[in-house]
Amino acid sequence: MGIIVFLIIGAVAGWLAGIIMKGRGFGLIGDIIVGIVGAFLGGYILPMLGISMGGGLIASIITATVGAVILLFIISLIKKA
């Protein structure tokens, strides 16, 4: 059950990141993948910066969305180069 929740959180985060980063998304499936990878990235980077969202579903979605936005930004920089 935990992996299903993680995939749903990644999907929501990828969708939100696609909306936040207008024009830099990869469509629904691509944004879901970015959201899942962003969840790992956000879970790694935010604690290193001393930012703690706490526990719970909303905090997990926020952390994953921040990670996905960072990932989309990095991908857009690489695409421009």
FITOR-865222 format. One record per residue: x, y, z of N, C-alpha, C in turn; residue number from 0. Coordinates in nm, 4 decimals. Example, Ala and Ser with C-alpha at 12.3 -4.5 7.8 and 13.67 -1.06 7.14 Angstrom:
# residues 2
+----------+----------+----------+----------+----------+----------+----------+----------+----------+-----+
!     n.xx !     n.yy !     n.zz !    ca.xx !    ca.yy !    ca.zz !     c.xx !     c.yy !     c.zz !  nr !
+----------+----------+----------+----------+----------+----------+----------+----------+----------+-----+
!   1.3190 !  -0.5690 !   0.7800 !   1.2300 !  -0.4500 !   0.7800 !   1.3200 !  -0.3300 !   0.7800 !   0 !
!   1.2850 !  -0.2250 !   0.7080 !   1.3670 !  -0.1060 !   0.7140 !   1.2900 !   0.0030 !   0.7870 !   1 !
+----------+----------+----------+----------+----------+----------+----------+----------+----------+-----+
***
This chain:
# residues 81
+----------+----------+----------+----------+----------+----------+----------+----------+----------+-----+
!     n.xx !     n.yy !     n.zz !    ca.xx !    ca.yy !    ca.zz !     c.xx !     c.yy !     c.zz !  nr !
+----------+----------+----------+----------+----------+----------+----------+----------+----------+-----+
!   0.0816 !  -0.1195 !   0.0000 !   0.0000 !   0.0000 !   0.0000 !   0.0861 !   0.1261 !   0.0000 !   0 !
!   0.2017 !   0.1211 !   0.0635 !   0.2893 !   0.2374 !   0.0725 !   0.3390 !   0.2842 !  -0.0628 !   1 !
!   0.3702 !   0.1912 !  -0.1522 !   0.4211 !   0.2296 !  -0.2841 !   0.3111 !   0.2954 !  -0.3672 !   2 !
!   0.1876 !   0.2529 !  -0.3486 !   0.0758 !   0.3133 !  -0.4215 !   0.0565 !   0.4576 !  -0.3773 !   3 !
!   0.0637 !   0.4816 !  -0.2472 !   0.0515 !   0.6178 !  -0.1949 !   0.1662 !   0.7040 !  -0.2464 !   4 !
!   0.2864 !   0.6475 !  -0.2497 !   0.4030 !   0.7210 !  -0.2995 !   0.3837 !   0.7579 !  -0.4465 !   5 !
!   0.3317 !   0.6670 !  -0.5268 !   0.3075 !   0.6959 !  -0.6676 !   0.1994 !   0.8025 !  -0.6853 !   6 !
!   0.0973 !   0.7980 !  -0.6021 !  -0.0088 !   0.8998 !  -0.6095 !   0.0461 !   1.0369 !  -0.5706 !   7 !
!   0.1271 !   1.0408 !  -0.4661 !   0.1890 !   1.1677 !  -0.4254 !   0.2776 !   1.2210 !  -0.5376 !   8 !
!   0.3559 !   1.1337 !  -0.5992 !   0.4404 !   1.1746 !  -0.7114 !   0.3589 !   1.2254 !  -0.8286 !   9 !
!   0.2461 !   1.1594 !  -0.8560 !   0.1608 !   1.2022 !  -0.9662 !   0.1024 !   1.3405 !  -0.9407 !  10 !
!   0.0536 !   1.3633 !  -0.8200 !  -0.0036 !   1.4938 !  -0.7848 !   0.1053 !   1.6008 !  -0.7892 !  11 !
!   0.2226 !   1.5687 !  -0.7350 !   0.3331 !   1.6650 !  -0.7337 !   0.3791 !   1.6983 !  -0.8751 !  12 !
!   0.3869 !   1.5993 !  -0.9616 !   0.4268 !   1.6241 !  -1.1001 !   0.3256 !   1.7097 !  -1.1734 !  13 !
!   0.1978 !   1.6838 !  -1.1479 !   0.0928 !   1.7633 !  -1.2099 !   0.1010 !   1.9080 !  -1.1623 !  14 !
!   0.1175 !   1.9279 !  -1.0312 !   0.1284 !   2.0633 !  -0.9761 !   0.2533 !   2.1340 !  -1.0290 !  15 !
!   0.3644 !   2.0622 !  -1.0372 !   0.4877 !   2.1226 !  -1.0885 !   0.4721 !   2.1632 !  -1.2337 !  16 !
!   0.4006 !   2.0831 !  -1.3116 !   0.3745 !   2.1183 !  -1.4513 !   0.2921 !   2.2447 !  -1.4629 !  17 !
!   0.1994 !   2.2645 !  -1.3696 !   0.1181 !   2.3858 !  -1.3694 !   0.2024 !   2.5053 !  -1.3243 !  18 !
!   0.2836 !   2.4871 !  -1.2196 !   0.3667 !   2.5961 !  -1.1675 !   0.4688 !   2.6406 !  -1.2714 !  19 !
!   0.5321 !   2.5449 !  -1.3365 !   0.6353 !   2.5749 !  -1.4364 !   0.5704 !   2.5758 !  -1.5747 !  20 !
!   0.4854 !   2.6697 !  -1.6008 !   0.4078 !   2.6757 !  -1.7246 !   0.4980 !   2.6589 !  -1.8473 !  21 !
!   0.4577 !   2.5679 !  -1.9344 !   0.5317 !   2.5478 !  -2.0583 !   0.6542 !   2.4603 !  -2.0453 !  22 !
!   0.6848 !   2.4145 !  -1.9245 !   0.8046 !   2.3331 !  -1.9071 !   0.7715 !   2.1889 !  -1.8691 !  23 !
!   0.6449 !   2.1556 !  -1.8730 !   0.6032 !   2.0211 !  -1.8373 !   0.6272 !   1.9237 !  -1.9524 !  24 !
!   0.5990 !   1.7971 !  -1.9268 !   0.6224 !   1.6926 !  -2.0261 !   0.4959 !   1.6138 !  -2.0544 !  25 !
!   0.3809 !   1.6725 !  -2.0353 !   0.2567 !   1.5990 !  -2.0500 !   0.2260 !   1.5225 !  -1.9223 !  26 !
!   0.1138 !   1.4558 !  -1.9199 !   0.0681 !   1.3913 !  -1.7979 !   0.1636 !   1.2833 !  -1.7492 !  27 !
!   0.2002 !   1.1898 !  -1.8353 !   0.2879 !   1.0788 !  -1.7939 !   0.4262 !   1.1308 !  -1.7576 !  28 !
!   0.4794 !   1.2210 !  -1.8371 !   0.6110 !   1.2783 !  -1.8076 !   0.6118 !   1.3547 !  -1.6767 !  29 !
!   0.5054 !   1.4292 !  -1.6497 !   0.4962 !   1.5043 !  -1.5249 !   0.4847 !   1.4109 !  -1.4046 !  30 !
!   0.4166 !   1.2984 !  -1.4220 !   0.4083 !   1.2007 !  -1.3133 !   0.5464 !   1.1451 !  -1.2816 !  31 !
!   0.6229 !   1.1135 !  -1.3846 !   0.7584 !   1.0624 !  -1.3631 !   0.8450 !   1.1688 !  -1.2974 !  32 !
!   0.8334 !   1.2930 !  -1.3456 !   0.9083 !   1.4032 !  -1.2843 !   0.8673 !   1.4199 !  -1.1384 !  33 !
!   0.7393 !   1.4047 !  -1.1088 !   0.6909 !   1.4160 !  -0.9711 !   0.7485 !   1.3086 !  -0.8809 !  34 !
!   0.7583 !   1.1863 !  -0.9308 !   0.8146 !   1.0770 !  -0.8510 !   0.9630 !   1.1010 !  -0.8250 !  35 !
!   1.0364 !   1.1394 !  -0.9285 !   1.1789 !   1.1705 !  -0.9102 !   1.1940 !   1.2945 !  -0.8223 !  36 !
!   1.1051 !   1.3916 !  -0.8407 !   1.1077 !   1.5128 !  -0.7591 !   1.0804 !   1.4845 !  -0.6128 !  37 !
!   0.9992 !   1.3825 !  -0.5850 !   0.9738 !   1.3440 !  -0.4462 !   1.1028 !   1.2992 !  -0.3787 !  38 !
!   1.1824 !   1.2216 !  -0.4501 !   1.3124 !   1.1811 !  -0.3963 !   1.4032 !   1.3024 !  -0.3791 !  39 !
!   1.4066 !   1.3885 !  -0.4805 !   1.4920 !   1.5063 !  -0.4777 !   1.4526 !   1.6008 !  -0.3647 !  40 !
!   1.3236 !   1.6287 !  -0.3523 !   1.2756 !   1.7162 !  -0.2449 !   1.3013 !   1.6567 !  -0.1075 !  41 !
!   1.2828 !   1.5266 !  -0.0945 !   1.3087 !   1.4597 !   0.0327 !   1.4555 !   1.4599 !   0.0708 !  42 !
!   1.5423 !   1.4771 !  -0.0281 !   1.6861 !   1.4812 !  -0.0019 !   1.7347 !   1.6241 !   0.0223 !  43 !
!   1.6895 !   1.7176 !  -0.0608 !   1.7416 !   1.8545 !  -0.0565 !   1.6846 !   1.9365 !   0.0596 !  44 !
!   1.5538 !   1.9319 !   0.0810 !   1.4923 !   2.0176 !   0.1826 !   1.5484 !   1.9939 !   0.3230 !  45 !
!   1.5657 !   1.8697 !   0.3688 !   1.6264 !   1.8520 !   0.5018 !   1.7709 !   1.9029 !   0.5084 !  46 !
!   1.8426 !   1.8961 !   0.3965 !   1.9797 !   1.9484 !   0.3950 !   1.9808 !   2.1000 !   0.4135 !  47 !
!   1.8746 !   2.1657 !   0.3692 !   1.8630 !   2.3106 !   0.3842 !   1.8017 !   2.3502 !   0.5177 !  48 !
!   1.7671 !   2.2503 !   0.5986 !   1.7083 !   2.2771 !   0.7289 !   1.5590 !   2.3040 !   0.7233 !  49 !
!   1.4951 !   2.2663 !   0.6136 !   1.3520 !   2.2877 !   0.5979 !   1.2802 !   2.1566 !   0.6263 !  50 !
!   1.1904 !   2.1611 !   0.7228 !   1.1135 !   2.0422 !   0.7592 !   0.9654 !   2.0722 !   0.7434 !  51 !
!   0.8982 !   1.9937 !   0.6635 !   0.7552 !   2.0123 !   0.6416 !   0.6720 !   1.9329 !   0.7413 !  52 !
!   0.7355 !   1.8475 !   0.8175 !   0.6611 !   1.7627 !   0.9102 !   0.6127 !   1.6375 !   0.8399 !  53 !
!   0.5162 !   1.5711 !   0.8993 !   0.4635 !   1.4488 !   0.8412 !   0.3258 !   1.4711 !   0.7835 !  54 !
!   0.2742 !   1.3717 !   0.7208 !   0.1398 !   1.3795 !   0.6661 !   0.1378 !   1.3876 !   0.5148 !  55 !
!   0.0207 !   1.3708 !   0.4632 !   0.0011 !   1.3661 !   0.3186 !   0.0273 !   1.5008 !   0.2527 !  56 !
!  -0.0239 !   1.6083 !   0.3086 !  -0.0063 !   1.7420 !   0.2496 !   0.1413 !   1.7810 !   0.2502 !  57 !
!   0.2102 !   1.7543 !   0.3603 !   0.3532 !   1.7859 !   0.3681 !   0.4322 !   1.7062 !   0.2646 !  58 !
!   0.3943 !   1.5821 !   0.2432 !   0.4618 !   1.4996 !   0.1433 !   0.4391 !   1.5535 !   0.0027 !  59 !
!   0.3178 !   1.5978 !  -0.0245 !   0.2873 !   1.6541 !  -0.1561 !   0.3641 !   1.7838 !  -0.1782 !  60 !
!   0.3729 !   1.8680 !  -0.0749 !   0.4478 !   1.9938 !  -0.0867 !   0.5957 !   1.9660 !  -0.1113 !  61 !
!   0.6530 !   1.8739 !  -0.0348 !   0.7945 !   1.8388 !  -0.0517 !   0.8204 !   1.7841 !  -0.1912 !  62 !
!   0.7346 !   1.6946 !  -0.2372 !   0.7515 !   1.6364 !  -0.3699 !   0.7332 !   1.7411 !  -0.4788 !  63 !
!   0.6413 !   1.8338 !  -0.4603 !   0.6188 !   1.9395 !  -0.5590 !   0.7396 !   2.0314 !  -0.5682 !  64 !
!   0.7957 !   2.0682 !  -0.4547 !   0.9168 !   2.1522 !  -0.4552 !   1.0292 !   2.0798 !  -0.5289 !  65 !
!   1.0482 !   1.9529 !  -0.5007 !   1.1504 !   1.8752 !  -0.5695 !   1.1243 !   1.8663 !  -0.7184 !  66 !
!   0.9988 !   1.8482 !  -0.7586 !   0.9651 !   1.8387 !  -0.9003 !   0.9854 !   1.9716 !  -0.9715 !  67 !
!   0.9540 !   2.0827 !  -0.9048 !   0.9771 !   2.2146 !  -0.9649 !   1.1270 !   2.2366 !  -0.9848 !  68 !
!   1.2069 !   2.1997 !  -0.8861 !   1.3530 !   2.2118 !  -0.8990 !   1.4014 !   2.1267 !  -1.0159 !  69 !
!   1.3507 !   2.0042 !  -1.0254 !   1.3909 !   1.9147 !  -1.1335 !   1.3508 !   1.9703 !  -1.2696 !  70 !
!   1.2298 !   2.0221 !  -1.2827 !   1.1868 !   2.0817 !  -1.4096 !   1.2713 !   2.2026 !  -1.4461 !  71 !
!   1.3100 !   2.2812 !  -1.3461 !   1.3958 !   2.3966 !  -1.3711 !   1.5326 !   2.3516 !  -1.4225 !  72 !
!   1.5897 !   2.2503 !  -1.3603 !   1.7205 !   2.1980 !  -1.4031 !   1.7109 !   2.1416 !  -1.5443 !  73 !
!   1.6040 !   2.0679 !  -1.5720 !   1.5864 !   2.0115 !  -1.7061 !   1.5725 !   2.1213 !  -1.8110 !  74 !
!   1.5017 !   2.2290 !  -1.7765 !   1.4867 !   2.3398 !  -1.8723 !   1.6197 !   2.4088 !  -1.8990 !  75 !
!   1.7054 !   2.4174 !  -1.7953 !   1.8388 !   2.4762 !  -1.8169 !   1.9233 !   2.3888 !  -1.9088 !  76 !
!   1.9127 !   2.2578 !  -1.8921 !   1.9895 !   2.1654 !  -1.9742 !   1.9397 !   2.1683 !  -2.1180 !  77 !
!   1.8093 !   2.1792 !  -2.1373 !   1.7524 !   2.1853 !  -2.2713 !   1.7993 !   2.3088 !  -2.3464 !  78 !
!   1.8165 !   2.4212 !  -2.2753 !   1.8592 !   2.5460 !  -2.3388 !   2.0048 !   2.5402 !  -2.3823 !  79 !
!   2.0852 !   2.4604 !  -2.3124 !   2.2292 !   2.4544 !  -2.3411 !   2.2599 !   2.3751 !  -2.4648 !  80 !
+----------+----------+----------+----------+----------+----------+----------+----------+----------+-----+
***
